[in-house]
Amino acid sequence: MIKPISKISSRRNGRISSRKTGRRIPKGIIHVQASFNNTIVTVTDVRGRVVSWSSAGTSGFKGAKRGTPFAAQSAAVNAIRTVVDQGMQRAEVMIKGPGPGRDAALRAIRRSGILLSFVRDVTPMPHNGCRPPKKRRV
């Protein structure tokens, strides 16, 4: 009698793929982290579990081009495209950082067709925290 050979990691791989397609997310949170060098867009569900993410670097931009508003726009479109397919209709937006991609990413999110309940700026602001380094003497 011939026994069928099962794949070693078939259970794990099957579970991950079924979970990813089977999860319907009506509401979520879109986190935009805009630094001067890059823009990272992460989409989570309301509990904070990451559903999809993209950045200007993963969208194909390299070097100084990652910090541009157009790179941030394409990163936002890439991150949102997958969650719209999973059924997301409403979202909250949390924007962090001073980079040039802030407004471009928000514009791309608005154009995607997701209803935004609110947009919040969560940039960390020090209450005059760390002492700055001493002044340079040249």
Summary of the structure (lengths in Angstrom):
residues: 138
radius of gyration: 19.8
end to end distance: 84.8
largest distance: 84.8
contacts: 379
relative contact order: 0.18
helix: 33%
strand: 25%
